[in-house]
Amino acid sequence: MPWLKKENKGETEYELGKKSYNQQKYAESKRLFQELAQQYEKVLGADHANTLRDKYWLARTLYDLRKYDEAEPLLRESAQWHQKVLGADHVTTLQCRICHACFTASRTYTLHNQQKKYAEAESLFRESAQQREKVLGADYVDTLE
């Protein structure tokens, strides 16, 4: 891929995706993260850190675009991939799990089977919070949130 030949081009595109996301330009962010994730997966593999990172940001972008059916599997898979590749105690893994838990909780308002989803969200929140406290400590800023 020619885009990989130029050093840092992928990272520049990632930064543009994050900038678009932060400016709430979600359509542009989606396009960038989708392209990056596909290119990284093809060239570097599904388990490469850049592939995982861009799929995570694609999922968050899809969520903000209210494309929940597309976002949920990516969020769930992102948390699973990060755990497999980086380990359960890695900060990024914990962030992915919290993001998935937040998604599950927020979706309960629109789903009919609320009790089942609330229980799932509560379990995800508790497990992620315990893991964060174990790894980062009770006084770490992210743990307190």
C-alpha positions in Angstrom: 0.0 0.0 0.0 1.5 3.3 -1.0 0.0 5.1 2.0 2.2 2.9 4.3 5.4 3.7 2.4 5.4 7.3 3.6 6.4 7.2 7.2 3.7 8.5 9.5 1.0 8.9 6.8 -1.2 6.4 8.6 -0.6 8.3 11.9 -1.4 11.6 10.2 -4.7 10.1 8.9 -5.4 8.9 12.5 -4.8 12.3 13.9 -7.2 13.8 11.2 -9.8 11.2 12.2 -9.5 12.1 15.9 -9.6 15.8 15.1 -12.8 15.3 13.0 -14.3 13.2 15.8 -13.5 15.9 18.4 -15.1 18.5 16.1 -18.1 16.3 15.8 -17.6 15.8 12.1 -18.6 12.2 12.4 -19.1 11.4 8.7 -15.5 12.4 8.0 -14.2 10.7 11.1 -16.1 7.5 10.1 -14.6 7.6 6.6 -11.1 8.0 7.9 -11.2 5.4 10.6 -13.0 2.9 8.3 -10.3 3.3 5.6 -7.5 3.1 8.1 -8.9 0.0 9.9 -9.3 -1.8 6.6 -5.9 -0.8 5.3 -4.1 -1.7 8.6 -6.0 -5.0 8.8 -5.0 -5.9 5.3 -1.3 -5.0 5.7 -0.6 -5.5 9.3 -3.3 -8.0 10.5 -6.4 -7.9 12.6 -4.4 -8.1 15.9 -2.1 -5.2 15.2 -2.4 -2.3 17.7 -3.2 0.3 14.9 -6.0 -1.9 13.5 -7.5 -2.3 17.0 -7.2 1.4 17.7 -8.9 2.5 14.5 -11.7 -0.1 14.9 -12.3 1.2 18.4 -12.6 4.8 17.1 -14.7 3.7 14.2 -17.1 2.1 16.7 -17.3 5.2 18.8 -17.9 7.3 15.7 -20.7 4.9 14.6 -22.2 5.2 18.1 -22.2 9.0 17.8 -23.8 8.7 14.4 -26.6 6.7 16.1 -25.7 3.6 14.0 -26.0 1.4 17.1 -26.4 -1.9 15.3 -23.0 -1.3 13.6 -21.3 0.2 16.6 -22.2 -2.5 19.2 -20.4 -5.5 17.7 -17.3 -3.4 17.0 -17.3 -2.1 20.6 -17.7 -5.6 22.0 -15.1 -7.1 19.6 -12.7 -4.2 20.3 -12.8 -4.9 24.0 -12.2 -8.6 23.4 -9.4 -8.0 20.9 -7.7 -5.5 23.2 -7.9 -8.0 26.1 -6.5 -10.8 23.9 -3.6 -8.7 22.5 -2.8 -6.3 25.3 -4.2 -8.1 28.3 -7.1 -7.6 30.7 -5.1 -5.1 32.9 -4.1 -2.8 30.0 -5.5 0.8 30.3 -6.8 0.7 26.7 -8.6 -2.6 27.3 -10.2 -1.1 30.3 -11.3 1.9 28.4 -12.8 -0.3 25.7 -14.7 -2.3 28.3 -16.1 0.8 30.0 -17.1 2.2 26.6 -19.0 -1.0 25.8 -20.6 -1.0 29.2 -21.8 2.7 28.7 -23.2 1.7 25.3 -25.0 -1.2 26.8 -26.5 1.0 29.5 -27.6 3.8 27.2 -29.2 1.4 24.8 -31.5 0.0 27.5 -33.7 3.0 27.1 -34.7 1.9 23.6 -34.8 -1.8 24.1 -37.8 -3.8 25.3 -36.0 -6.3 27.5 -34.6 -3.7 29.9 -34.0 -5.9 32.9 -31.7 -8.2 31.0 -29.7 -5.4 29.5 -29.5 -3.5 32.8 -28.1 -6.6 34.5 -25.6 -6.9 31.6 -24.5 -3.3 31.8 -24.2 -3.4 35.6 -22.0 -6.5 35.4 -19.8 -4.8 32.8 -19.5 -1.6 34.8 -18.7 -3.5 38.1 -16.1 -5.8 36.4 -14.5 -2.9 34.5 -14.4 -0.6 37.6 -12.8 -3.4 39.7 -10.2 -4.1 37.1 -9.4 -0.4 36.7 -9.0 0.0 40.5 -6.8 -3.1 40.6 -4.5 -1.8 37.8 -4.6 1.9 38.2 -5.3 2.3 41.9 -8.3 3.8 43.7 -7.0 7.3 43.5 -6.3 7.3 39.7 -8.4 10.0 37.9 -10.0 7.5 35.5 -11.0 5.2 38.4 -12.8 8.0 40.2 -15.0 8.8 37.3 
